[in-house]
């Protein structure tokens, strides 16, 4: 006879937990960050991450913003894992002025977790798409992924 699953865990919560944990890993947001920023206790975060509970709308929206995903995707899954924070540029190029505004906005972030998450993502992009050289020590050598 097969062992019964915990009645507290269901598929909807389990898949939510997978999406939550994946996005937290990518963004660098820790459980302690969630506790501090959302005003919930450690047990609540453990239940969310373990697939036993799902946050209500109030916490879900703030949680999704912290980890850089769309709230609907976090709750229900589907397409569009990361929400786009910058408009798609079709046939346009980013100017030095755009880069300066982006850098100023980044430096204006108040939470250390936000800065850490952004830095990690920037390194990932430089590793994956950057050309190796003195100006980009993070690039993988022999990169053919562009």
Steps between C-alpha positions, in 0.01 A plus 500: 500500500642840398561761766240776505609850408472776756147645484650848532686480166313514172620532141408867468711593801782266401536662155474845656790402730712389203441834325565693823824318583629526143433875485654555843816316391523707181438831674715438806215575739530294819233376741629754753439775241138385464451498878641851535335657197156336517463500878422128517661243727754234406242223522279672242790522256586135567141398422503700175836356392397147598177504299271483802350847472470784252504871589190714476470773237659771716816302567505336156528833316785623721674163490483486120645851474789406729599197293433656160210290373143569402257427788271298272792289381613443856153383603386313189809432286496524124694714257712804581720402792665837548305818454655755273613807688629680192304555178587280206703696248423420140761642266618746764822510691571591858676832529761607751229713661279189546787310654573789737134516613500123554821520704363789708179305569704195603714707737182646649372159614453508875488132588823303499319191367387697194855609423630146553233351273570752225875444521454123473279537193748739336782250554285222349437711191866593465602135540251382242507773236808714563811486291808386694760767559651743745173696528298186578676257735173307552457382140540132427780435253392357167148632548275415203162569657418833337 
